[in-house]
Amino acid sequence: MDIVIGSDHAGYDLKEVVKAFLEQSPGYKVKDIGVFSRESADYPKIAHQVAEAVGGGEYERGILVCGSGIGMSITANRHQGVRAALCLDLYTAKMSRLHNDANVLAMGGRILGPGLALEIVDTFLKTPFEGGRHGSRVGQMDC
């Protein structure tokens, strides 16, 4: 699975943990689009880049990390074909995939510890879309 990942300064440390986890896990190819330090950065720029890459079909999934995950998810969801889900627990990670076919995961670097964040990433990436009645609902999301 091809994954694009990005963060702002507040999500940098968690992004690095997630990236290392994915690079060591078989079956994942990861593209890190930044940021590459804890120096202050604007999250919308990164969110737009990840969303364009996923919405345009270049990558199957995206992962975004900012302080709370809120700004990244709002920005990413402005892009056609992107279904970004802010997940702060395992249940929302699982349901975002099962029922909503989310293709971008947003997380809060100031909210989540690395252990739970990695479980969320693993759940998000391994949970298939259930389809069925949910497929027609997902089809109604785009304007």
C-alpha positions in Angstrom: 0.0 0.0 0.0 1.3 3.4 -1.0 0.9 6.0 1.8 1.7 9.7 1.9 2.3 11.2 5.4 2.7 14.8 6.6 2.6 16.9 9.7 3.1 20.4 11.0 5.6 21.2 13.8 3.1 20.1 16.5 2.8 16.7 14.9 6.4 16.2 13.8 7.5 13.8 16.6 4.4 11.6 16.2 4.8 11.6 12.4 8.4 10.4 12.8 7.2 7.5 15.0 4.5 6.5 12.6 6.8 6.8 9.6 9.4 4.5 11.3 6.7 2.0 12.2 5.4 1.9 8.6 8.8 1.6 7.1 9.5 -1.4 9.3 6.2 -3.0 8.5 5.9 -5.2 5.3 3.6 -4.1 2.6 3.8 -0.3 3.0 5.6 2.2 0.9 5.8 5.6 2.6 6.3 9.1 1.2 7.0 11.8 3.8 6.2 15.3 2.5 7.2 17.1 5.7 7.7 18.9 7.8 11.2 17.8 8.7 11.7 19.7 12.0 9.9 21.1 15.0 10.2 24.6 13.5 6.9 26.4 13.3 4.9 25.6 10.1 1.5 26.1 8.7 -0.6 22.9 8.7 -2.8 23.8 5.7 0.1 23.6 3.2 0.9 20.0 4.3 -2.8 19.0 4.5 -3.4 20.2 0.9 -0.4 18.3 -0.4 -1.5 15.0 1.2 -5.1 15.5 0.1 -4.1 16.3 -3.5 -2.0 13.2 -3.6 -4.7 10.9 -2.2 -7.6 12.6 -4.0 -5.7 12.4 -7.3 -5.0 8.7 -6.9 -1.3 8.9 -6.5 -1.5 7.3 -3.1 -4.0 4.9 -1.6 -4.0 6.4 1.9 -2.8 9.5 3.7 -1.8 10.2 7.3 -1.8 13.7 8.7 -0.7 14.9 12.2 -1.0 18.3 13.7 -1.5 19.3 17.3 -5.2 18.3 17.6 -5.8 16.7 14.2 -8.7 19.0 13.7 -7.2 21.6 11.3 -5.6 18.9 9.2 -8.9 17.0 8.8 -10.9 20.1 8.0 -8.4 21.2 5.3 -8.0 17.7 3.8 -11.8 17.3 3.5 -12.1 20.3 1.2 -10.6 18.1 -1.6 -12.7 16.1 -4.0 -12.3 12.4 -3.4 -10.8 12.8 0.1 -12.5 11.3 3.2 -10.4 12.4 6.1 -11.2 11.0 9.5 -10.0 12.5 12.8 -9.3 9.4 14.9 -8.3 9.6 18.5 -9.3 6.0 19.5 -9.5 2.5 18.0 -13.2 2.5 17.5 -13.3 5.7 15.3 -10.3 4.3 13.3 -12.1 1.1 12.6 -15.5 2.7 11.9 -14.0 5.3 9.6 -12.8 2.5 7.4 -15.7 0.0 7.7 -18.6 2.5 7.2 -17.0 5.6 5.6 -14.1 4.3 3.5 -11.9 7.0 4.9 -8.7 7.4 2.9 -6.9 9.9 5.1 -6.2 9.5 8.8 -5.8 12.6 10.9 -4.4 12.5 14.4 -3.5 14.9 17.2 0.2 14.8 18.2 -0.5 16.7 21.4 -3.3 14.3 22.3 -2.1 10.8 21.4 0.8 8.9 22.8 2.9 6.8 20.4 1.5 3.5 21.5 -2.1 4.3 20.9 -1.3 6.2 17.8 0.4 3.2 16.3 -2.6 1.0 17.1 -4.8 3.6 15.4 -2.7 3.6 12.3 -2.6 -0.2 12.2 -6.3 -0.4 12.6 -7.0 2.3 10.0 -4.7 0.6 7.4 -5.8 -3.0 8.0 -9.6 -2.5 8.2 -11.4 -3.0 4.9 -14.4 -1.0 3.7 -17.5 -3.0 4.3 -19.4 -1.7 1.3 -23.0 -2.7 0.9 -25.4 -0.1 2.3 -22.4 2.0 3.3 -21.2 2.2 -0.4 -24.3 4.1 -1.5 -23.9 6.5 1.5 -20.3 7.1 0.7 -21.3 7.8 -2.9 -23.6 10.6 -1.6 -20.8 12.4 0.2 -19.3 14.4 -2.7 -21.0 17.6 -3.8 
